[in-house]
């Protein structure tokens, strides 16, 4: 949260977030998610790189899935369904 706060002090037009949930407790992940959602509602453009699928799906408007550096899925978040998830991530929610 400190890193996000420091980045916001510069009044960015784009906020880059690389794994903001990494190493956090579930409670802190929820809090960071809520902060990011609040920033989104305020109109801040963000690029989020995240392995926490539940968090990413909750926040994202547009999704890219990379496999070995290659884009294997790209589309609006509403297009990211169970079939796409199963095909590219071998996970279920």
CORHU-V100597 format. One record per backbone hydrogen bond with DSSP energy under -0.5 kcal/mol. NH is the residue of the N-H (numbers start at 1). CO is the residue of the C=O. If there is no record, write none. Layout:
# CORHU-V100597
NH/CO + NH/CO
This chain:
# CORHU-V100597
5/1 + 6/2 + 7/3 + 8/4 + 9/5 + 10/7 + 11/8 + 15/45 + 16/14 + 17/15 + 17/47 + 18/16 + 19/17 + 19/49 + 22/19 + 24/21 + 29/25 + 30/26 + 31/27 + 32/28 + 33/29 + 34/30 + 35/31 + 36/32 + 37/33 + 38/34 + 39/35 + 40/36 + 41/37 + 42/38 + 43/40 + 44/39 + 45/13 + 47/15 + 48/46 + 49/17 + 49/47 + 50/48 + 53/51 + 56/52 + 57/53 + 58/54 + 59/55 + 60/56 + 63/75 + 65/73 + 67/70 + 70/67 + 72/65 + 72/70 + 73/65 + 75/63 + 77/61 + 79/76 + 80/76 + 80/77 + 81/79 + 85/81 + 86/82 + 87/83 + 88/84 + 89/85 + 90/85 + 90/86 + 91/85
